[in-house]
């Protein structure tokens, strides 16, 4: 993600805040003084699972990387082991035994190595008879005090306590027993409750654990990250120092999302004051991955000592504004674009809780630049992107150039060989004028990109825009897909400082759908997002791998064609105004047995035109018909039915488009 809003420097260290921050409103911080800010560290599970590469050498190597790559300096502390560190059976005395093949020198030796680096070690077990891996390693149910004693003796600093094989024992009882066992050791151990949000731990666990999972497991897909984000956002009132909502580990760098999406992932976890536990293999991580994970300005948002989780200000049409109160009185504001096309997202200083002021300073936390604004907080945000700014009523706002937003009017869909029209805007959001404003648009080699109206203005005052019309033509025969374009603007501040601003975005080359009736499982889509694994053509969702689905089956009826998705799911098609009807037989796929609750929706040009109620696996397929006459874009949506996405394998059986 590259922010479209140019925003720059913030209050100098030690400067008096413009507004005093309020104290947190959640439960009081725990007396043990642990996890007063969200824990930061590493967990191996997302990158290695139970493979043989998870061993002593790897864990020590991660500790080395923390130091060598600056992650320790950025605030990361915990190097955490997940499942599979132990042998499948306890010893004759009922004690846990580290796997000698993985950890030949035992866990204490690893803890000593990590501690020598100035870091801390975490470990894993389950609040059940066995852990979650299919091998069935020993869980701690009935062994809480002896296991906690072993962990303390080894020098463990953090425990992740999972929820598998729990024998139906009450969750509060299971997790409270381990809390008491950990306290009895006398060693300070951060306690991470991992019962997947099943028993609403945010309502009861503030005096039990230091953090609690609010959702099922994350996977390395946009749909999974988005679904978990939406489940965690409403829980803001329950978070605070020593008791954090945990939307699961970071997938940044694992390869299933784009750099833009990973920046959104990291931005939104930080504005939600979520634990930042790296889930990628740092031994092979890219420079971009380290650049994201080590962004100290974003980390400072997550680690702000006031301990407020960001709250939703607005979320209309997938255009999210989330604001986090900071201890110095400033607000961090995330402008998050859920959709698959650039979106103008805006709020105001007043709406995010800042006091009236002549102007404000904004700091763009990804571009590391500051501007002044008259009060508008606004950006054109790329698809799946996030602009993250920190805003303050700062008396020194005049030191900074005016904030300028680069924007787009209209969609960015192009038919090859046909001229498309596009309008761009350059808008002064600042209290001061922008002078000598100029703009240019560049596209792929061979594309014809020409302005059809002025590309410059001598000056823009507050709220004024330079609007430029462009003619855009992709060569005949250009394959369908997304192509990168760049809008660049240049202007001068009142003090003569030249400022360059850039908005990268994508144009999508599309082809009209064929006349007649076509199966949607056979047509190209513009975008597809899934809560677990990829959207599948003409099969069920299956599991996380592409192509692992089965014949679409709802209530025992098999459909040869359609789409297999998993809530939250969304598939968008270009229909070009030439189509009339979408039809399908919809329901929960039989492959998940009796589990799964979903709801289906059809959207045409941003308006909902058809929907079902909540459907369960016990129900036969339901017919769904939507009138999409004249729509250029049609989107098929599956939601989770209001109870999370577990087992929500949803089918668009025999899905057809008539044009």
HELIX and SHEET records of a PDB file:
HELIX    1   1 UNK A   45  UNK A   48  1                                   4    
HELIX    2   2 UNK A   56  UNK A   68  1                                  13    
HELIX    3   3 UNK A   71  UNK A   74  1                                   4    
HELIX    4   4 UNK A  106  UNK A  116  1                                  11    
HELIX    5   5 UNK A  144  UNK A  154  1                                  11    
HELIX    6   6 UNK A  171  UNK A  185  1                                  15    
HELIX    7   7 UNK A  201  UNK A  203  5                                   3    
HELIX    8   8 UNK A  222  UNK A  233  1                                  12    
HELIX    9   9 UNK A  236  UNK A  238  5                                   3    
HELIX   10  10 UNK A  259  UNK A  271  1                                  13    
HELIX   11  11 UNK A  287  UNK A  293  1                                   7    
HELIX   12  12 UNK A  296  UNK A  302  1                                   7    
HELIX   13  13 UNK A  316  UNK A  318  5                                   3    
HELIX   14  14 UNK A  397  UNK A  399  5                                   3    
HELIX   15  15 UNK A  590  UNK A  592  5                                   3    
SHEET    1   A 8 UNK A 244  UNK A 246  0                                        
SHEET    2   A 8 UNK A 211  UNK A 213  1                                        
SHEET    3   A 8 UNK A 190  UNK A 193  1                                        
SHEET    4   A 8 UNK A 158  UNK A 162  1                                        
SHEET    5   A 8 UNK A 120  UNK A 126  1                                        
SHEET    6   A 8 UNK A  78  UNK A  80  1                                        
SHEET    7   A 8 UNK A  40  UNK A  43  1                                        
SHEET    8   A 8 UNK A 276  UNK A 278  1                                        
SHEET    1   B 6 UNK A 311  UNK A 314  0                                        
SHEET    2   B 6 UNK A 319  UNK A 325 -1                                        
SHEET    3   B 6 UNK A 331  UNK A 337 -1                                        
SHEET    4   B 6 UNK A 386  UNK A 392 -1                                        
SHEET    5   B 6 UNK A 360  UNK A 364 -1                                        
SHEET    6   B 6 UNK A 369  UNK A 373 -1                                        
SHEET    1   C 2 UNK A 343  UNK A 348  0                                        
SHEET    2   C 2 UNK A 376  UNK A 381 -1                                        
SHEET    1   D 4 UNK A 404  UNK A 409  0                                        
SHEET    2   D 4 UNK A 420  UNK A 428 -1                                        
SHEET    3   D 4 UNK A 465  UNK A 473 -1                                        
SHEET    4   D 4 UNK A 448  UNK A 451 -1                                        
SHEET    1   E 5 UNK A 413  UNK A 415  0                                        
SHEET    2   E 5 UNK A 498  UNK A 510  1                                        
SHEET    3   E 5 UNK A 481  UNK A 492 -1                                        
SHEET    4   E 5 UNK A 434  UNK A 442 -1                                        
SHEET    5   E 5 UNK A 456  UNK A 460 -1                                        
SHEET    1   F 4 UNK A 517  UNK A 519  0                                        
SHEET    2   F 4 UNK A 649  UNK A 658 -1                                        
SHEET    3   F 4 UNK A 562  UNK A 566 -1                                        
SHEET    4   F 4 UNK A 536  UNK A 537 -1                                        
SHEET    1   G 4 UNK A 517  UNK A 519  0                                        
SHEET    2   G 4 UNK A 649  UNK A 658 -1                                        
SHEET    3   G 4 UNK A 581  UNK A 588 -1                                        
SHEET    4   G 4 UNK A 622  UNK A 627 -1                                        
SHEET    1   H 5 UNK A 527  UNK A 529  0                                        
SHEET    2   H 5 UNK A 569  UNK A 574 -1                                        
SHEET    3   H 5 UNK A 633  UNK A 639 -1                                        
SHEET    4   H 5 UNK A 597  UNK A 604 -1                                        
SHEET    5   H 5 UNK A 607  UNK A 611 -1                                        
SHEET    1   I 5 UNK A 527  UNK A 529  0                                        
SHEET    2   I 5 UNK A 569  UNK A 574 -1                                        
SHEET    3   I 5 UNK A 633  UNK A 639 -1                                        
SHEET    4   I 5 UNK A 597  UNK A 604 -1                                        
SHEET    5   I 5 UNK A 615  UNK A 616 -1                                        
SHEET    1   J 2 UNK A 552  UNK A 554  0                                        
SHEET    2   J 2 UNK A 557  UNK A 559 -1                                        
END                                                                             
